[in-house]
Amino acid sequence: MNEKEQLVLELIRKNPFLSQQEIADEMRLSRPAVANLISGLMKKGIITGRAYVIPEMQKIVCIGGANVDRKFHLKNEEQLGTSNPTTATVAIGGVARNIAENLGRLGHAVKLMTVAGQDADWELITTYSEPFMDLSAVQQLPGESTGSYSAVLDPHGELVIAMATMNVYESLTPDYISLNERHIAQASLVIMDLNCSKPTAEFIRQLAVRHEIPLAIVPVSSPKMANMPDTLEGVTWFICNEDEAESYTGIQIDTKEDWEKAVLALLDRGAEHVVVTRGSEGVMAADRQSKQILHAEAIQGVHVEDVTGAGDAFISGLLHGVVTGWPNDKAVHAGRVNAAKTLESPSTVRPELTVSQLENEMEEYK
């Protein structure tokens, strides 16, 4: 906002029922000039409607994927060209959606922004997601299929083949984001996964900078790193795993020194805070201001029931701590604990997750 917009906003905060002429008289401007300033503030989502309602910055906005994940477990070794007996499981997934559910279970007000089909898969996602997040900004598109991932696993749990139906995310465009800009302008935090295209990711980054809203970027996979915005300037948190960091920085991470070098390289690209995970090696985090590196070991003795959702659980625990106002080391610890407990759960987002549950577990693993 420029100086005149800030002054208009301050006057409206004091008295939302001021007329444009009263504002013009106070600022010693013409009424048309004030009308233009107010119109600009409305377009930015900073004020809405009459009497110039100034929305509270409450919700965390999660932008990205919401999928139905299906796994087919072969009873015997695969045979091509014929029917194979299987058992099947269905789960609700998508990185942005999983993070939204985790944060919703942790007591945060969350809005999901995504695109989907007008189909049974979206109805299924809605049933499981609606208790934990606001879905009013989701755009359902006729003729499109909701995102889905189907995997065939051999009797040992190894992947035989997987099919991803993700064409719908081509409609997760800057135009869709622009229609929902007010949600970003009002957010306490925006979390974006890289199911967005590169132009969309860059547009969201620019909006976050314009509205001075904290932004966290969460890659989905190494190939999705091609969708990264042009720069990490204005990115508050960049959270990725080892493969994604290697893909983006070009640094092969074989040693702890390589790991530190990759973290610092990501800070140099503009991110305010960087977190790089390495599975059983733990987590490395740093901030641009101090460039002091924190290394947290992975939690030991975890019985792995299912790895699905553990990375999303780590991100959610970490950002829960950030939004709550915890120092970075405590926020990282919250992420580690939530990830460990999710690994022990058969569910992508563990149903027992609450604020008190997580805090008790954090004490347990201190």
N, C-alpha and C positions, 0 to 999 in steps of 0.2 A: 504493500500500500504506500501511496505517496503521502506527503504531509497534509494536503487538503482532505484526502480521504480519511486519514486518521482523525482529523479534527471533526469531520462530519460524524464519524463513528462515536467519538467521545460525547458529542452533543446528544446523539440519539440514545446512548447508554443512560445519560442523565434523565432524558425525557423522551420515551419512544413515540409520544403523540405530538411532537413538534411538527408544524407544517413546514413545507419547503421554504415558504417566504420567511418564516421565523428563523430558520437555519441560515437563509441568505442574509438576513439582517444581522445576525450574530457574527457571521463570517465576513460581512461587508463584500458580498458577492452578489451577482444577479441571480434571480430565481432559476432561469434556464441553466446557468452554470452549476447550481446545486443539484438540479434535476439530473444532469449528466453524471455528476459524482455519485449520486444515489443509484443511478442505473448501473454504473460500473461496479458498485459494491454488491448489487443484487446479482449481476452476472457472475461475480466471483463466489457467490454463495455466502457472503459474509453477513448480509441482512436478507431477510425474506418477508415479503408481503407487507401489509398494513396492519397495525402500526409497526413499521420497521422492526420486525421481530429479530432479535439477535440470538441465534441458536447456541445452546451450550455445546462445547466441544467434548462430547461424551464417548462416542462410539469408536471402537477400533474397526477399521475397514480392511477386510481381506479380499484381495483381487486375484483371481486365477481359476484353478481347476476344481471341478466337483464331478466326480466320476462314480460309476458302479464298477467294482472290481469282482471278477468271477475267477475262481480257481477250480480246475478239474484235476483231481488226483487219480492217476491211473492205478488200477489194482495190479496190473502186470506190466511188463515191458511193452513199450509202444509198438504197434503194428500199423504200418502205413497202408492206406487203400482199403481199410475195413473199419468196422465199429470196434471201439475199445471200451470195456467196462470201466466206469469211473465213479467216484463220489465227488460231489460239488459243494462249494461254499460260496456265499455271496457276501460282500462287504461294501460299505459306502466309503469312498476314498476321495482323492484329489488333495493336493498339498494345501491349497488355500482353505478348502473346506475342512480338512482335518485340523489345521491350526485354529480355525474359527471355532470348531467344536471344543477343542481343548480349552481355549480361552473362555468360551461361554460356560463351560463346566467350572472354571475357576472364578466365576462371578463377574466377568467383564461383559459390558454391552458391546455386541459385535454385529457388524453388517457384512454380508457376503455380496460381492459384485462378481457375477459371472454370466455366461450365456449357456443355454441348454435347449434341448428339444421339447416338444409338446408330447411327451411319451410316458410310458409306465416307469422307465428308469428315473425320470425326474420326479415322478410322484413318490417313488421309493426314497430318493434322496431327501425330498421334502419331509417325509414322515420321520426320518431319523435326525434331520438337521434342525427343523423348525423350533424345537424346544430350547435350542442353544444359540440361535442367531436370527437376525432379521434378514429375510429373503426378499423383501419388497423391491429391491433394485435389480433382481435377477431378470434377464430378458429371455423369454422362451420364444424360440424361432420355429415357425411352421416348416415342415419338410426336413428339419435337421434332427440328428440323433444325439441324445445326451452323451457326453463323454463316457467311454467305458474301456476297461482293460480286461482281457480274458487270457488266462495262462493255463497251459497244460503241464503238469508236473509228473515226473516218473515216480515209481514206488519209493525212491530214496529222497524225494523232495526236490530233485534237480529239474530245472526248467527244460522242457522239450521244445515248446514253441509258445509264443505269446502274440496276441492280436490287440492292437490299440486303435480304437475308433475315436479320433480326436479332431476331426475336421471342423466341428462346431466352434472351436477356439479361434478359427480364422475370422469369426465374427466378433471376437473380443477386440474391437478396433478403437482407435482414438475417438471416433464419432460416438461410440457407446459410452466411453469414459467421459467425454465432454457433456453428454446428456445427464450424467450423474456427478458432475463436478462439485455440486453443492455438498455431496456426502464427503468428498475428500477435504473440502474447505472446512468442514465442521469436525473432522476426525481428531482424536487424540493421538492416533498412530495409524499409518497406512502400511500394510504388509502385502507385498506383491510377489507372486511366484512367476516363473518364466514360461508358463503356458501362454502368456501374452507374447505377441510378436515384438520384434525389435522396435518398430515405430511406436507401438502402444506403450512399451516399457519406457521409452524415452519421453513420451508425452506425459506419462504418470510422474516420472522424475521431475519434469519441468513444473507440473502442477504443484507437487509437494514443495518445491523451492519457492514458487510464487506465493503459496499460501502459508509458508513457513511451518509446514506440518512434518513431524518426524516420519521418515520412510525406512522400512526394512525390506531388503531384497533377499529372496530365498530361491536359489536355483532348484530346478526339478531334477536335472541330470546333466552330465557333461555335454551331450549334444545340444541341450537347451541353452547352454552358455552363449550360443550364437545370437540369442535374443536379448543379451545384455544391452542396457542403454549405452549411449556414446561415452559417458564418463560416470564415475562414482561421486562426483561433486554433488553435494546436497543429499547424499545417501547417509542416513544416520547409522544404520546397522546393515552390514553385509555378512551373511551367515552361509557358509558353504562347507562341503566336505573336501577331502584331499584331492579327489579326481577333478572336481570342479575348479579348485584353486590352481591345479596344474594346467588345466585347459585354458584358463584365463590369463595366467601370468607367464606361462611357458617355463616355469621352474619345476623340475622333477623333484618330488619330495621323497628322499630316501633316508635322510637323517634329521635329527632335531634341528640342526643348523639350517637345513633346507626349508624346513617347516617355518622357522622364524623368518627366514628371508622372504617366503611367500606371503606371510602375514604383513610384513612391512611393505612389500610391493603393493599389496592391496590398499594399504593406508595411503601410500604415495599416489594412488590413482584417485584419491579424493574422499574415500569413505571415512566417516568420523569414528566408527567402531568396526572392528573386523573380528570374526570368529571362524576358525577353521577346525573341523573335526577330523579325527583319524581313527575312528572305530575303537579298537582295544587300546590304542595309544593315548586316547583321551582327547582333550580340547585345548586349543591355544587361542588366546584372545588378546587384543591390544586396542588402544585408542590413539587417535592421531595427535592429541594434545601432548601426551606424555611419552607415547611410543613404548611404554613399559609393558612388557609381555607377561601375561598370566598363563601358566600351564597347569591344567587340572587333569589328574589321572582319571582314567575310566574306572567306574565302580566295579569292583571285583566280585566274583562268586554269584553272578547273575545266571539264573536258569533261563535259557532262551526258549520261549514257547513259539514266538513268531516275530520276525524282524520288522514286519510291515508296520509303518507308523511311528517307529522309534525316533527317526530323524525329525519328524514333524513334532513329536512330543518334546524333544530337546529344545527346538526353536520356541515352542509355546511356553515351556517353563521359563526359559531365558527371558522372553519378552514380557511374560507375566511379572517377573521380577523387575524388569526395566520400568514398566508402567506403574508398578507399585512404589517405585522409588528406592529400590534396594541398590546397594553398591554392586559393581560389576561382578566381583567374586561371588557374592551371594546369588546373584541372578544366574550366573553360570552353574553354580551348584544346583539351583532349582531345575535347570535344564537337564543336568546329568541324572538327577534322581528321577525326574519324570520319564526320561528315556529308558532308564534301567527298569523301572516298574512296568513300562509299556512292553518291553522285551519279554517280561514274564507273563504277559497277558495274551490270550488268544484274540483279543479285540484290537482293531486299529487305533481306536481311542478308548482307553480303559474306562469302563462305566463307573468305577468307584471314585474317580478323580473329583476332589473338591479342594478348596483352599486349605481347610484344616487337615485333610488327609495328606496333602503335599507337604505342608509345614511339619507335620509329625514325621513323615518319611525323611525330610531333610535333617531333622535332629537325629534320626536313627543312623544315617550315613555320614554324620559329621566327622 
